[in-house]
């Protein structure tokens, strides 16, 4: 397992993850971040919850603990990104602020490099 220093969580993302973990029966759950082909811009962001860090996962840490994991292929596309949590009129969601993206779709769920 590797610790990723080049990905961060915003304060709002940390607060939301801590809130979700506190409300869950599984106090060890972590956010799994990944990228797949598709979407209107070429690649899509995916968020899911994992019960544990797997052998091939790269860890995304805060100063306190690991809150997320990512696979190596997805990490290459998201290196240097910030995971944010946004609460807007249209809804609340996790969002990636990706400095590697050359373009994004209107809703922000897909990107191009």
C-alpha positions in Angstrom: 0.0 0.0 0.0 1.2 3.5 -0.8 0.2 6.8 0.7 -0.8 9.4 -1.9 0.4 12.9 -1.0 -0.7 14.4 -4.3 -4.5 14.0 -3.7 -6.3 16.0 -1.0 -9.8 16.3 0.5 -11.4 19.7 1.0 -12.7 20.5 4.5 -16.3 20.0 3.3 -15.4 16.5 1.9 -13.7 15.5 5.1 -16.7 16.7 7.2 -19.2 14.8 4.9 -17.2 11.6 5.0 -16.9 11.8 8.8 -20.6 12.3 9.0 -21.4 9.3 6.7 -19.0 7.1 8.6 -20.5 8.1 12.0 -24.0 7.3 10.7 -22.8 3.9 9.2 -22.7 0.5 10.9 -19.2 0.1 9.5 -16.9 2.7 11.2 -14.0 1.6 8.9 -15.6 2.4 5.6 -13.6 4.5 3.1 -14.4 6.3 -0.1 -13.3 4.5 -3.2 -12.5 6.8 -6.1 -12.1 5.5 -9.6 -12.1 6.6 -13.3 -13.7 4.7 -16.2 -14.0 5.3 -19.9 -17.3 6.9 -20.9 -19.2 10.1 -20.3 -19.6 12.9 -22.7 -16.0 14.0 -22.2 -14.2 10.7 -22.4 -13.6 9.6 -18.8 -16.1 9.4 -15.8 -15.5 9.8 -12.1 -16.9 7.1 -9.8 -17.4 7.2 -6.1 -18.3 4.1 -4.0 -17.6 3.0 -0.4 -15.2 0.2 0.5 -15.0 -1.8 3.6 -11.2 -2.0 3.7 -8.0 -1.1 1.9 -7.2 -3.8 -0.7 -3.6 -5.0 -1.4 -3.3 -3.0 -4.7 -5.1 0.2 -3.4 -3.3 3.5 -3.1 -4.4 5.4 0.0 -5.6 9.0 0.1 -5.0 10.3 3.6 -5.8 13.3 5.7 -3.5 14.3 8.5 -5.7 12.1 10.7 -6.3 8.9 8.7 -7.0 7.2 5.4 -10.4 8.4 4.1 -10.1 7.1 0.5 -8.5 4.7 -1.8 -7.8 4.7 -5.6 -6.4 2.2 -8.1 -3.1 3.0 -9.8 -4.6 3.6 -13.3 -7.2 6.0 -12.0 -4.6 7.8 -9.9 -2.5 8.6 -13.1 -5.5 10.6 -14.3 -6.3 12.2 -11.0 -2.8 13.0 -9.6 -2.9 16.4 -7.9 -6.7 16.5 -7.6 -8.8 17.6 -4.7 -11.9 15.7 -3.7 -14.6 18.2 -2.7 -18.1 17.9 -1.4 -20.6 20.4 -2.8 -24.0 21.3 -1.5 -25.9 23.2 -4.2 -29.5 23.9 -5.0 -29.5 21.0 -7.5 -28.2 18.6 -4.9 -25.2 17.5 -2.9 -22.3 15.4 -4.2 -18.6 14.6 -4.2 -16.7 16.4 -6.9 -13.2 16.2 -8.2 -11.2 19.3 -8.9 -8.8 17.8 -11.4 -5.8 19.9 -12.7 -5.1 17.3 -15.3 -8.5 17.7 -17.1 -8.3 19.5 -20.4 -12.1 19.8 -20.6 -15.2 18.7 -18.6 -18.8 18.2 -19.3 -21.4 20.7 -18.1 -22.4 18.6 -15.0 -18.7 17.9 -14.1 -19.1 14.1 -13.9 -16.8 13.5 -16.9 -13.6 14.9 -18.2 -11.0 14.7 -21.0 -7.2 14.8 -20.7 
